[in-house]
């Protein structure tokens, strides 16, 4: 196992970046990770700060590089946002938490509103969360008042609305919960 000093020497030994190295680094990042343009810009700025800049001219503009990759189709903020949103909803996170995650990834508010999940998707996310955590009708035993309040607080932290959380937590059986979640499914496809 390498010593701490050896790893620090290796970090310090990395060459400062130039325009070509920065572009190669950006291309490798985009090829390896699904990303948004804002995340790419943050990554490149961090690398410039960590490694320094070699050329006499000022550092390359990471924003311009990200814009070029958007034009080339290497980065698609809308596709990234939809994929990220779908993954979070499947894991049981609510609209508010999804919005926070997309905002942290640099997705602008207009796009976040445009792809915002509908009521049916939010219900399915809450159902998934409650199944995973064994809350409400999925619990092995009915919770006492204090435990129910803690469960509701967990659902709120996960980004769900209080009204939906209470409504689903008050249902008696898993079948009733499934029916509640699927009530709006037909409405999703009426466009």
N, CA, C and O of each residue as an XYZ file, in Angstrom:
764
protein
N       0.856     -1.180      0.000
C       0.000      0.000      0.000
C       0.902      1.243      0.000
O       1.792      1.357      0.843
N       0.682      2.164     -0.928
C       1.542      3.347     -1.007
C       1.342      4.244      0.207
O       0.251      4.339      0.769
N       2.411      4.884      0.580
C       2.341      5.785      1.726
C       1.633      7.080      1.353
O       1.451      7.380      0.173
N       1.241      7.833      2.353
C       0.569      9.111      2.137
C       1.485     10.074      1.385
O       1.035     10.806      0.503
N       2.774     10.072      1.738
C       3.719     10.967      1.070
C       3.852     10.627     -0.408
O       3.940     11.521     -1.249
N       3.867      9.337     -0.723
C       3.982      8.932     -2.124
C       2.764      9.383     -2.924
O       2.898      9.846     -4.057
N       1.571      9.247     -2.332
C       0.368      9.675     -3.061
C       0.336     11.197     -3.205
O      -0.140     11.710     -4.218
N       0.837     11.923     -2.202
C       0.886     13.384     -2.304
C       1.884     13.809     -3.379
O       1.641     14.770     -4.108
N       3.018     13.089     -3.478
C       3.998     13.409     -4.514
C       3.397     13.203     -5.897
O       3.616     14.002     -6.808
N       2.629     12.109     -6.043
C       2.007     11.853     -7.335
C       1.021     12.953     -7.689
O       0.970     13.390     -8.838
N       0.236     13.407     -6.717
C      -0.715     14.491     -6.978
C       0.014     15.760     -7.390
O      -0.384     16.427     -8.345
N       1.069     16.092     -6.677
C       1.825     17.304     -6.988
C       2.549     17.162     -8.315
O       2.828     18.164     -8.973
N       2.859     15.936     -8.720
C       3.616     15.708     -9.934
C       2.803     15.837    -11.211
O       3.377     15.790    -12.299
N       1.487     15.998    -11.120
C       0.681     16.129    -12.321
C       0.980     17.449    -12.996
O       1.101     18.490    -12.350
N       1.095     17.382    -14.307
C       1.452     18.567    -15.081
C       0.296     19.561    -15.123
O      -0.871     19.168    -15.103
N       0.621     20.835    -15.181
C      -0.433     21.838    -15.386
C      -1.110     21.603    -16.735
O      -0.529     21.018    -17.649
N      -2.321     22.060    -16.832
C      -3.116     21.849    -18.044
C      -2.811     22.898    -19.106
O      -2.414     24.024    -18.803
N      -3.007     22.501    -20.344
C      -3.016     23.442    -21.454
C      -4.344     23.222    -22.189
O      -5.146     22.377    -21.792
N      -4.561     23.970    -23.237
C      -5.836     23.898    -23.954
C      -6.143     22.477    -24.441
O      -7.266     21.998    -24.277
N      -5.174     21.813    -25.025
C      -5.389     20.470    -25.563
C      -5.679     19.461    -24.447
O      -6.577     18.631    -24.583
N      -4.929     19.528    -23.355
C      -5.147     18.606    -22.241
C      -6.526     18.814    -21.623
O      -7.188     17.850    -21.239
N      -6.957     20.063    -21.526
C      -8.273     20.356    -20.967
C      -9.368     19.784    -21.859
O     -10.340     19.211    -21.365
N      -9.213     19.937    -23.169
C     -10.210     19.392    -24.089
C     -10.244     17.871    -24.025
O     -11.322     17.278    -24.064
N      -9.089     17.235    -23.928
C      -9.050     15.770    -23.806
C      -9.706     15.319    -22.501
O     -10.433     14.326    -22.469
N      -9.441     16.056    -21.439
C     -10.038     15.738    -20.142
C     -11.559     15.881    -20.212
O     -12.284     15.038    -19.684
N     -12.039     16.931    -20.851
C     -13.478     17.160    -20.980
C     -14.124     16.063    -21.810
O     -15.189     15.557    -21.456
N     -13.490     15.698    -22.904
C     -14.035     14.657    -23.768
C     -14.080     13.319    -23.039
O     -15.060     12.584    -23.158
N     -13.039     12.998    -22.290
C     -13.020     11.750    -21.523
C     -14.121     11.743    -20.466
O     -14.753     10.712    -20.232
N     -14.352     12.887    -19.830
C     -15.392     12.997    -18.798
C     -16.774     12.780    -19.413
O     -17.597     12.045    -18.867
N     -17.015     13.418    -20.539
C     -18.314     13.306    -21.202
C     -18.536     11.881    -21.712
O     -19.656     11.373    -21.677
N     -17.478     11.247    -22.179
C     -17.591      9.876    -22.683
C     -17.872      8.893    -21.549
O     -18.549      7.886    -21.754
N     -17.363      9.175    -20.378
C     -17.484      8.230    -19.273
C     -18.749      8.420    -18.449
O     -19.327      7.438    -17.982
N     -19.190      9.652    -18.262
C     -20.310      9.940    -17.370
C     -21.456     10.619    -18.104
O     -21.247     11.430    -19.006
N     -22.678     10.266    -17.694
C     -23.834     11.050    -18.121
C     -23.761     12.327    -17.301
O     -23.680     12.276    -16.074
N     -23.789     13.455    -17.964
C     -23.567     14.703    -17.244
C     -24.389     15.831    -17.844
O     -24.915     15.732    -18.953
N     -24.479     16.895    -17.081
C     -25.103     18.115    -17.581
C     -23.977     19.083    -17.931
O     -22.832     18.886    -17.524
N     -24.301     20.110    -18.675
C     -23.275     21.087    -19.047
C     -22.721     21.788    -17.808
O     -21.527     22.082    -17.751
N     -23.565     22.059    -16.824
C     -23.101     22.725    -15.604
C     -22.140     21.839    -14.818
O     -21.169     22.335    -14.247
N     -22.400     20.530    -14.784
C     -21.496     19.629    -14.072
C     -20.147     19.538    -14.784
O     -19.108     19.447    -14.131
N     -20.156     19.562    -16.120
C     -18.900     19.539    -16.866
C     -18.099     20.809    -16.581
O     -16.890     20.741    -16.357
N     -18.754     21.949    -16.587
C     -18.076     23.220    -16.316
C     -17.461     23.194    -14.918
O     -16.313     23.601    -14.741
N     -18.202     22.726    -13.938
C     -17.683     22.667    -12.559
C     -16.468     21.736    -12.485
O     -15.489     22.049    -11.808
N     -16.530     20.608    -13.169
C     -15.416     19.656    -13.190
C     -14.167     20.296    -13.803
O     -13.072     20.185    -13.251
N     -14.335     20.962    -14.938
C     -13.189     21.573    -15.612
C     -12.588     22.705    -14.783
O     -11.366     22.826    -14.704
N     -13.411     23.520    -14.176
C     -12.904     24.606    -13.328
C     -12.126     24.044    -12.142
O     -11.097     24.592    -11.749
N     -12.617     22.965    -11.586
C     -11.916     22.340    -10.457
C     -10.561     21.798    -10.900
O      -9.571     21.940    -10.183
N     -10.512     21.182    -12.068
C      -9.247     20.643    -12.569
C      -8.243     21.763    -12.866
O      -7.053     21.614    -12.590
N      -8.707     22.866    -13.417
C      -7.820     24.012    -13.668
C      -7.279     24.545    -12.345
O      -6.095     24.862    -12.231
N      -8.151     24.639    -11.353
C      -7.735     25.131    -10.041
C      -6.734     24.172     -9.378
O      -5.762     24.617     -8.767
N      -6.968     22.868     -9.496
C      -6.095     21.882     -8.859
C      -4.725     21.776     -9.530
O      -3.698     21.696     -8.857
N      -4.724     21.777    -10.858
C      -3.480     21.498    -11.578
C      -2.786     22.734    -12.116
O      -1.602     22.686    -12.451
N      -3.501     23.823    -12.200
C      -2.894     25.042    -12.734
C      -2.987     25.090    -14.245
O      -3.503     24.174    -14.885
N      -2.467     26.193    -14.810
C      -2.571     26.423    -16.253
C      -1.182     26.660    -16.810
O      -0.421     27.453    -16.257
N      -0.842     25.988    -17.889
C       0.500     26.020    -18.441
C       0.713     27.155    -19.436
O       1.750     27.818    -19.399
N      -0.223     27.382    -20.300
C      -0.064     28.374    -21.363
C       0.047     29.794    -20.817
O      -0.406     30.093    -19.712
N       0.672     30.673    -21.636
C       0.769     32.087    -21.270
C      -0.590     32.767    -21.352
O      -0.884     33.685    -20.586
N      -1.413     32.310    -22.286
C      -2.744     32.891    -22.442
C      -3.629     32.459    -21.270
O      -3.325     31.477    -20.594
N      -4.709     33.181    -21.029
C      -5.584     32.821    -19.913
C      -6.198     31.431    -20.136
O      -6.272     30.963    -21.272
N      -6.633     30.776    -19.061
C      -7.206     29.430    -19.188
C      -8.380     29.404    -20.159
O      -9.101     30.388    -20.324
N      -8.544     28.259    -20.788
C      -9.682     28.068    -21.686
C     -10.972     28.310    -20.922
O     -11.042     28.127    -19.707
N     -11.964     28.715    -21.644
C     -13.269     28.986    -21.054
C     -14.059     27.674    -20.975
O     -14.518     27.179    -22.004
N     -14.228     27.101    -19.780
C     -14.972     25.849    -19.659
C     -16.413     25.965    -20.158
O     -16.965     25.001    -20.687
N     -17.023     27.140    -19.991
C     -18.399     27.326    -20.468
C     -18.476     27.182    -21.990
O     -19.401     26.562    -22.515
N     -17.502     27.756    -22.689
C     -17.492     27.659    -24.154
C     -17.283     26.216    -24.593
O     -17.888     25.770    -25.568
N     -16.447     25.498    -23.894
C     -16.209     24.093    -24.216
C     -17.483     23.274    -23.998
O     -17.824     22.417    -24.814
N     -18.178     23.542    -22.901
C     -19.436     22.839    -22.628
C     -20.483     23.178    -23.688
O     -21.217     22.298    -24.136
N     -20.558     24.452    -24.093
C     -21.507     24.850    -25.143
C     -21.209     24.125    -26.449
O     -22.122     23.694    -27.153
N     -19.938     23.997    -26.762
C     -19.555     23.286    -27.987
C     -19.988     21.820    -27.917
O     -20.467     21.265    -28.905
N     -19.821     21.202    -26.763
C     -20.226     19.803    -26.610
C     -21.746     19.658    -26.663
O     -22.252     18.630    -27.111
N     -22.470     20.669    -26.213
C     -23.927     20.647    -26.344
C     -24.301     20.717    -27.825
O     -25.155     19.961    -28.288
N     -23.666     21.617    -28.564
C     -23.933     21.743    -29.999
C     -23.603     20.461    -30.759
O     -24.306     20.088    -31.698
N     -22.529     19.793    -30.347
C     -22.137     18.540    -31.002
C     -23.020     17.361    -30.593
O     -22.963     16.296    -31.206
N     -23.833     17.556    -29.556
C     -24.721     16.499    -29.089
C     -24.086     15.575    -28.061
O     -24.672     14.548    -27.719
N     -22.916     15.910    -27.568
C     -22.255     15.096    -26.551
C     -22.929     15.255    -25.196
O     -22.904     14.343    -24.370
N     -23.525     16.409    -24.976
C     -24.227     16.699    -23.730
C     -25.648     17.116    -24.081
O     -25.862     17.931    -24.979
N     -26.614     16.551    -23.367
C     -28.015     16.910    -23.548
C     -28.625     17.075    -22.159
O     -28.964     16.095    -21.495
N     -28.759     18.324    -21.733
C     -29.272     18.591    -20.389
C     -30.678     18.035    -20.194
O     -30.989     17.529    -19.115
N     -31.526     18.114    -21.200
C     -32.899     17.617    -21.076
C     -32.914     16.100    -20.880
O     -33.632     15.590    -20.019
N     -32.132     15.389    -21.668
C     -32.076     13.931    -21.528
C     -31.491     13.548    -20.175
O     -31.989     12.637    -19.514
N     -30.430     14.244    -19.763
C     -29.828     13.984    -18.458
C     -30.863     14.192    -17.363
O     -30.982     13.370    -16.454
N     -31.613     15.285    -17.442
C     -32.602     15.606    -16.414
C     -33.706     14.549    -16.361
O     -34.124     14.140    -15.277
N     -34.174     14.110    -17.517
C     -35.231     13.091    -17.542
C     -34.744     11.769    -16.946
O     -35.453     11.136    -16.164
N     -33.552     11.364    -17.314
C     -33.003     10.108    -16.801
C     -32.808     10.190    -15.288
O     -33.161      9.269    -14.552
N     -32.250     11.290    -14.845
C     -32.013     11.472    -13.407
C     -33.338     11.505    -12.654
O     -33.468     10.898    -11.591
N     -34.321     12.216    -13.207
C     -35.629     12.300    -12.573
C     -36.277     10.923    -12.493
O     -36.793     10.545    -11.441
N     -36.258     10.175    -13.582
C     -36.880      8.849    -13.594
C     -36.233      7.927    -12.563
O     -36.927      7.171    -11.883
N     -34.915      7.986    -12.446
C     -34.224      7.154    -11.472
C     -34.604      7.514    -10.044
O     -34.809      6.629     -9.213
N     -34.699      8.792     -9.758
C     -35.070      9.228     -8.413
C     -36.520      8.865     -8.094
O     -36.824      8.468     -6.969
N     -37.403      8.996     -9.061
C     -38.803      8.626     -8.840
C     -38.932      7.127     -8.594
O     -39.693      6.707     -7.722
N     -38.199      6.319     -9.354
C     -38.249      4.870     -9.140
C     -37.757      4.489     -7.748
O     -38.233      3.522     -7.155
N     -36.804      5.255     -7.236
C     -36.282      4.989     -5.893
C     -37.212      5.519     -4.806
O     -36.982      5.275     -3.622
N     -38.255      6.239     -5.196
C     -39.254      6.674     -4.231
C     -39.133      8.104     -3.768
O     -39.762      8.483     -2.780
N     -38.342      8.911     -4.451
C     -38.227     10.314     -4.054
C     -39.337     11.133     -4.687
O     -39.787     10.842     -5.795
N     -39.769     12.157     -3.974
C     -40.862     13.001     -4.413
C     -40.407     14.165     -5.277
O     -39.215     14.375     -5.496
N     -41.390     14.915     -5.760
C     -41.148     16.023     -6.689
C     -40.161     17.046     -6.137
O     -39.251     17.473     -6.848
N     -40.330     17.440     -4.886
C     -39.456     18.459     -4.309
C     -38.007     17.974     -4.240
O     -37.088     18.738     -4.538
N     -37.797     16.747     -3.860
C     -36.442     16.199     -3.758
C     -35.815     16.033     -5.143
O     -34.618     16.261     -5.315
N     -36.619     15.637     -6.124
C     -36.135     15.516     -7.501
C     -35.713     16.885     -8.016
O     -34.667     17.024     -8.651
N     -36.530     17.890     -7.740
C     -36.220     19.256     -8.164
C     -34.909     19.739     -7.543
O     -34.109     20.392     -8.213
N     -34.690     19.424     -6.283
C     -33.441     19.811     -5.628
C     -32.239     19.131     -6.275
O     -31.207     19.765     -6.493
N     -32.369     17.855     -6.577
C     -31.259     17.105     -7.185
C     -30.934     17.657     -8.570
O     -29.763     17.787     -8.928
N     -31.956     17.978     -9.344
C     -31.719     18.524    -10.677
C     -31.123     19.927    -10.594
O     -30.268     20.291    -11.402
N     -31.570     20.705     -9.628
C     -30.986     22.034     -9.428
C     -29.514     21.939     -9.057
O     -28.697     22.732     -9.525
N     -29.179     20.969     -8.219
C     -27.781     20.775     -7.825
C     -26.928     20.326     -9.008
O     -25.723     20.575     -9.033
N     -27.545     19.670     -9.982
C     -26.820     19.228    -11.182
C     -26.727     20.341    -12.223
O     -26.163     20.139    -13.298
N     -27.279     21.515    -11.909
C     -27.165     22.653    -12.809
C     -28.239     22.728    -13.877
O     -28.079     23.450    -14.861
N     -29.320     22.002    -13.705
C     -30.425     22.055    -14.662
C     -31.248     23.301    -14.351
O     -31.674     23.505    -13.214
N     -31.469     24.131    -15.369
C     -32.170     25.397    -15.118
C     -33.633     25.158    -14.760
O     -34.219     24.130    -15.097
N     -34.194     26.129    -14.077
C     -35.543     26.009    -13.527
C     -36.602     25.783    -14.605
O     -37.546     25.022    -14.390
N     -36.460     26.427    -15.749
C     -37.431     26.246    -16.827
C     -37.510     24.803    -17.296
O     -38.601     24.271    -17.497
N     -36.371     24.176    -17.470
C     -36.340     22.769    -17.893
C     -36.881     21.876    -16.784
O     -37.585     20.907    -17.067
N     -36.567     22.181    -15.537
C     -37.081     21.378    -14.417
C     -38.599     21.430    -14.373
O     -39.247     20.416    -14.117
N     -39.173     22.607    -14.620
C     -40.632     22.733    -14.628
C     -41.238     22.003    -15.816
O     -42.298     21.387    -15.705
N     -40.556     22.076    -16.952
C     -41.053     21.432    -18.169
C     -41.165     19.917    -18.015
O     -42.129     19.321    -18.496
N     -40.207     19.294    -17.360
C     -40.215     17.833    -17.248
C     -40.752     17.355    -15.902
O     -40.680     16.163    -15.600
N     -41.280     18.249    -15.102
C     -41.770     17.914    -13.765
C     -42.731     16.722    -13.823
O     -43.577     16.655    -14.715
N     -42.607     15.785    -12.883
C     -43.466     14.600    -12.915
C     -44.922     14.954    -12.638
O     -45.214     15.867    -11.866
N     -45.820     14.230    -13.269
C     -47.243     14.424    -13.055
C     -47.700     13.781    -11.758
O     -46.920     13.135    -11.057
N     -48.946     13.963    -11.457
C     -49.507     13.432    -10.208
C     -49.397     11.909    -10.159
O     -49.077     11.355     -9.108
N     -49.651     11.229    -11.257
C     -49.564      9.759    -11.264
C     -48.143      9.296    -10.947
O     -47.955      8.360    -10.170
N     -47.153      9.938    -11.537
C     -45.755      9.563    -11.277
C     -45.391      9.838     -9.828
O     -44.649      9.067     -9.220
N     -45.900     10.922     -9.270
C     -45.615     11.237     -7.866
C     -46.246     10.204     -6.937
O     -45.655      9.824     -5.925
N     -47.440      9.756     -7.284
C     -48.094      8.723     -6.466
C     -47.297      7.416     -6.506
O     -47.110      6.764     -5.479
N     -46.838      7.046     -7.682
C     -46.047      5.809     -7.806
C     -44.740      5.921     -7.017
O     -44.289      4.947     -6.414
N     -44.141      7.096     -7.023
C     -42.906      7.299     -6.265
C     -43.168      7.153     -4.771
O     -42.381      6.526     -4.062
N     -44.258      7.722     -4.292
C     -44.595      7.609     -2.872
C     -44.878      6.151     -2.517
O     -44.457      5.674     -1.463
N     -45.580      5.453     -3.382
C     -45.854      4.028     -3.150
C     -44.542      3.245     -3.065
O     -44.380      2.410     -2.175
N     -43.617      3.504     -3.969
C     -42.324      2.818     -3.952
C     -41.569      3.117     -2.664
O     -40.963      2.223     -2.075
N     -41.604      4.366     -2.227
C     -40.921      4.756     -0.992
C     -41.516      4.016      0.205
O     -40.787      3.496      1.050
N     -42.845      3.975      0.268
C     -43.500      3.333      1.406
C     -43.278      1.823      1.403
O     -43.129      1.215      2.463
N     -43.255      1.224      0.232
C     -42.968     -0.215      0.161
C     -41.560     -0.503      0.659
O     -41.340     -1.415      1.457
N     -40.616      0.287      0.178
C     -39.210      0.074      0.532
C     -38.990      0.257      2.031
O     -38.253     -0.508      2.653
N     -39.622      1.259      2.602
C     -39.422      1.560      4.028
C     -40.424      0.824      4.934
O     -40.331      0.906      6.159
N     -41.364      0.119      4.336
C     -42.404     -0.625      5.074
C     -43.217      0.307      5.977
O     -43.372      0.075      7.176
N     -43.725      1.364      5.352
C     -44.562      2.335      6.044
C     -46.022      2.077      5.711
O     -46.335      1.392      4.737
N     -46.912      2.628      6.526
C     -48.342      2.599      6.251
C     -48.852      1.188      6.084
O     -48.610      0.340      6.942
N     -49.560      0.915      4.988
C     -50.149     -0.407      4.797
C     -49.101     -1.510      4.569
O     -49.449     -2.691      4.570
N     -47.862     -1.153      4.381
C     -46.813     -2.146      4.147
C     -46.057     -2.497      5.434
O     -45.132     -3.309      5.412
N     -46.451     -1.889      6.538
C     -45.806     -2.152      7.822
C     -46.238     -3.509      8.359
O     -47.330     -3.990      8.058
N     -45.375     -4.114      9.152
C     -45.713     -5.415      9.735
C     -46.733     -5.268     10.860
O     -47.518     -6.179     11.122
N     -46.714     -4.118     11.517
C     -47.696     -3.827     12.564
C     -48.062     -2.351     12.499
O     -47.230     -1.533     12.109
N     -49.273     -1.997     12.868
C     -49.679     -0.590     12.810
C     -48.806      0.264     13.728
O     -48.537     -0.124     14.865
N     -48.367      1.417     13.244
C     -47.493      2.265     14.062
C     -48.278      3.024     15.130
O     -49.455      3.337     14.951
N     -47.612      3.307     16.227
C     -48.230      4.171     17.227
C     -48.127      5.615     16.718
O     -47.542      5.863     15.663
N     -48.683      6.542     17.452
C     -48.736      7.942     16.991
C     -47.339      8.520     16.737
O     -47.117      9.172     15.716
N     -46.398      8.284     17.659
C     -45.051      8.831     17.514
C     -44.339      8.237     16.283
O     -43.677      8.953     15.532
N     -44.487      6.949     16.099
C     -43.842      6.293     14.953
C     -44.463      6.782     13.638
O     -43.759      6.975     12.647
N     -45.781      6.979     13.639
C     -46.460      7.477     12.431
C     -45.951      8.873     12.074
O     -45.731      9.172     10.901
N     -45.763      9.725     13.081
C     -45.247     11.066     12.826
C     -43.838     11.018     12.239
O     -43.500     11.802     11.351
N     -43.025     10.101     12.737
C     -41.670      9.938     12.202
C     -41.714      9.452     10.756
O     -40.916      9.881      9.923
N     -42.646      8.563     10.471
C     -42.792      8.080      9.097
C     -43.231      9.206      8.171
O     -42.715      9.338      7.061
N     -44.172     10.008      8.621
C     -44.614     11.145      7.809
C     -43.459     12.122      7.580
O     -43.303     12.659      6.483
N     -42.655     12.348      8.613
C     -41.503     13.247      8.476
C     -40.508     12.695      7.451
O     -39.932     13.456      6.675
N     -40.308     11.387      7.448
C     -39.402     10.763      6.467
C     -39.940     10.947      5.052
O     -39.172     11.196      4.123
N     -41.245     10.827      4.887
C     -41.848     11.012      3.562
C     -41.702     12.464      3.104
O     -41.475     12.722      1.922
N     -41.829     13.402      4.027
C     -41.652     14.813      3.681
C     -40.204     15.091      3.292
O     -39.952     15.807      2.322
N     -39.253     14.534      4.035
C     -37.833     14.718      3.696
C     -37.509     14.108      2.332
O     -36.612     14.579      1.634
N     -38.238     13.067      1.960
C     -38.026     12.441      0.658
C     -38.670     13.249     -0.463
O     -38.550     12.889     -1.634
N     -39.356     14.347     -0.112
C     -39.883     15.250     -1.126
C     -41.345     15.081     -1.473
O     -41.811     15.642     -2.465
N     -42.080     14.318     -0.677
C     -43.497     14.083     -0.958
C     -44.363     15.106     -0.242
O     -43.944     15.714      0.743
N     -45.570     15.287     -0.745
C     -46.485     16.242     -0.111
C     -47.108     15.606      1.138
O     -47.296     14.392      1.205
N     -47.417     16.436      2.104
C     -48.005     15.954      3.354
C     -49.371     15.320      3.101
O     -49.701     14.293      3.695
N     -50.158     15.925      2.228
C     -51.498     15.389      1.952
C     -51.420     13.986      1.369
O     -52.132     13.086      1.815
N     -50.562     13.793      0.376
C     -50.418     12.460     -0.227
C     -49.868     11.462      0.785
O     -50.324     10.321      0.847
N     -48.901     11.886      1.567
C     -48.296     10.987      2.560
C     -49.340     10.537      3.580
O     -49.416      9.355      3.917
N     -50.136     11.472      4.065
C     -51.181     11.108      5.035
C     -52.216     10.191      4.409
O     -52.634      9.197      5.003
N     -52.622     10.546      3.195
C     -53.656      9.755      2.532
C     -53.203      8.307      2.341
O     -53.963      7.377      2.612
N     -51.992      8.120      1.884
C     -51.499      6.762      1.653
C     -51.205      6.051      2.975
O     -51.455      4.851      3.092
N     -50.689      6.755      3.951
C     -50.388      6.134      5.250
C     -51.649      5.671      5.965
O     -51.601      4.738      6.767
N     -52.775      6.315      5.682
C     -54.032      5.960      6.345
C     -54.724      4.755      5.720
O     -55.681      4.236      6.295
N     -54.269      4.304      4.573
C     -54.897      3.146      3.940
C     -54.556      1.883      4.725
O     -53.502      1.790      5.354
N     -55.476      0.907      4.675
C     -55.340     -0.287      5.523
C     -54.566     -1.428      4.888
O     -53.875     -2.171      5.585
N     -54.673     -1.575      3.578
C     -54.072     -2.754      2.945
C     -53.142     -2.349      1.798
O     -53.293     -1.279      1.208
N     -52.194     -3.210      1.500
C     -51.339     -2.943      0.340
C     -52.138     -2.847     -0.963
O     -51.786     -2.075     -1.854
N     -53.204     -3.626     -1.070
C     -54.040     -3.577     -2.275
C     -54.680     -2.193     -2.431
O     -54.726     -1.649     -3.534
N     -55.163     -1.637     -1.342
C     -55.765     -0.295     -1.386
C     -54.708      0.736     -1.771
O     -55.000      1.678     -2.509
N     -53.487      0.564     -1.279
C     -52.397      1.484     -1.623
C     -52.066      1.395     -3.107
O     -51.859      2.417     -3.761
N     -52.015      0.181     -3.638
C     -51.747     -0.006     -5.071
C     -52.849      0.644     -5.907
O     -52.562      1.302     -6.907
N     -54.105      0.461     -5.502
C     -55.220      1.067     -6.229
C     -55.132      2.588     -6.188
O     -55.382      3.251     -7.195
N     -54.774      3.149     -5.024
C     -54.622      4.599     -4.890
C     -53.559      5.116     -5.855
O     -53.748      6.141     -6.509
N     -52.449      4.403     -5.939
C     -51.357      4.835     -6.823
C     -51.738      4.718     -8.291
O     -51.290      5.520     -9.111
N     -52.554      3.736     -8.630
C     -52.896      3.502    -10.035
C     -54.166      4.232    -10.480
O     -54.535      4.143    -11.651
N     -54.842      4.948     -9.581
C     -56.065      5.684     -9.932
C     -55.867      6.615    -11.119
O     -56.747      6.720    -11.974
N     -54.748      7.277    -11.184
C     -54.517      8.306    -12.197
C     -53.754      7.797    -13.418
O     -53.441      8.588    -14.308
N     -53.447      6.509    -13.488
C     -52.652      5.984    -14.598
C     -53.304      6.241    -15.950
O     -52.607      6.561    -16.913
N     -54.615      6.111    -16.045
C     -55.288      6.337    -17.325
C     -55.166      7.773    -17.770
O     -55.101      8.047    -18.969
N     -55.134      8.706    -16.815
C     -55.017     10.131    -17.142
C     -53.668     10.450    -17.788
O     -53.559     11.408    -18.553
N     -52.640      9.651    -17.482
C     -51.295      9.915    -18.002
C     -51.235      9.781    -19.514
O     -50.430     10.441    -20.171
N     -52.074      8.936    -20.056
C     -51.946      8.591    -21.476
C     -53.021      9.232    -22.335
O     -53.225      8.811    -23.474
N     -53.712     10.241    -21.820
C     -54.800     10.868    -22.570
C     -54.365     12.114    -23.313
O     -55.190     13.009    -23.492
N     -53.148     12.229    -23.749
C     -52.699     13.437    -24.466
C     -52.847     13.304    -25.943
O     -52.514     14.230    -26.682
